[in-house]
Amino acid sequence: MIYSDGIKIIVADASHEKYVDLILDTIREAAKKRGTGIAERTHEYVATKMKEGKAVLALDPGVQTELGEKFVGFSYIETWGNKSYVTTSGLIVHPDYQGRNIATRIKDHTFTLARVRWPHAKIFSLTSGDAVMKMNTALGYVPVSFGQLTDDNAFWRGCQGCVNYPILEMKNRKFCICTGMLYDPEKHPSEPTPLKVFEEIIDEMKQRGLKVEN
Ligand SMILES: CC(C)(COP(=O)(O)OP(=O)(O)OC[C@H]1O[C@@H](n2cnc3c(N)ncnc32)[C@H](O)[C@@H]1OP(=O)(O)O)[C@@H](O)C(=O)NCCC(=O)NCCS
């Protein structure tokens, strides 16, 4: 989907693997600046998300770089607890493009993808970022205690790269610096996802032969 300011937001595929190292570097730089840790992901992990149609990429076709269209932003989805929970993760917008509503557009895409592929899954977020909390709230997430999030150890292992991990461990995973937020589909019966985003994503994914259903 190309927005009126020329920024393109798409579900990534295998052809976008060339952006992975830049994405990971941008995430690392941002975490350093914020003084937080991150759930460190490998090149292979992120590339696989792209190949599986579980990643969203923002590009600027108006600026060419050695990789092609300039990298603007990124996020991906992950499932936990046998697909009963989904997270939208790794949200990053390049510093040159922040404050232009791009994270909101990426989040609309990842949220829609999550709702379409796992309509009965709860979508949650563990964040200390104001921007993410605002976007989550706008989409219908509410703050919850950690007990309402997944108990999948694989998810919580992702916190090990965070500077605050010792606090999480000390509190037996019940509390930490981050706020847990949850979107429970049962509390939003027949609520449409951001509709225009939904229709365009699905059409485009089908045209490119990407998996649409779970
Ligand atoms: C956080 C980040 C993704 C926001 O991207 P962005 O494209 O600038 O965000 P948007 O312009 O779509 O803004 C979304 C909302 O968050 C608010 N917002 C954006 N940056 C904010 C900040 N630093 N502090 C408080 N609110 C902020 C915006 O005002 C907007 O709210 P509104 O709709 O009520 O006006 C971007 O700054 C970034 O990549 N930061 C580094 C990585 C990071 O912190 N990732 C989040 C991990 S939890």
The ligand as a Gaussian input file, in Angstrom:
#p B3LYP/6-31G(d) Opt

LIG

0 1
 C        8.592000       4.347000      18.787000
 C        8.627000       4.568000      17.279000
 C        8.401000       3.220000      16.599000
 C        7.515000       5.549000      16.885000
 O        7.531000       5.711000      15.480000
 P        6.840000       6.962000      14.768000
 O        6.648000       6.624000      13.333000
 O        7.607000       8.179000      15.080000
 O        5.426000       6.996000      15.522000
 P        4.092000       7.677000      15.022000
 O        4.419000       8.960000      14.328000
 O        3.261000       6.679000      14.242000
 O        3.379000       8.003000      16.402000
 C        2.487000       7.091000      17.040000
 C        1.952000       7.721000      18.300000
 O        2.977000       7.738000      19.295000
 C        3.268000       9.068000      19.706000
 N        4.720000       9.133000      19.859000
 C        5.669000       8.938000      18.922000
 N        6.891000       9.021000      19.464000
 C        6.687000       9.259000      20.783000
 C        7.561000       9.441000      21.886000
 N        8.886000       9.375000      21.756000
 N        7.021000       9.674000      23.105000
 C        5.685000       9.732000      23.277000
 N        4.791000       9.547000      22.265000
 C        5.302000       9.332000      21.040000
 C        2.760000       9.939000      18.596000
 O        2.434000      11.223000      19.059000
 C        1.532000       9.161000      18.137000
 O        0.460000       9.354000      19.040000
 P       -0.895000      10.059000      18.560000
 O       -1.440000       9.166000      17.492000
 O       -1.723000      10.097000      19.787000
 O       -0.471000      11.372000      18.024000
 C        9.970000       5.188000      16.830000
 O       10.203000       6.367000      17.550000
 C       11.148000       4.243000      17.031000
 O       11.435000       3.421000      16.150000
 N       11.812000       4.335000      18.183000
 C       12.918000       3.467000      18.514000
 C       12.512000       2.027000      18.735000
 C       11.410000       1.846000      19.734000
 O       11.342000       2.544000      20.731000
 N       10.527000       0.861000      19.423000
 C        9.407000       0.529000      20.274000
 C        9.790000      -0.654000      21.093000
 S        8.702000      -0.830000      22.448000

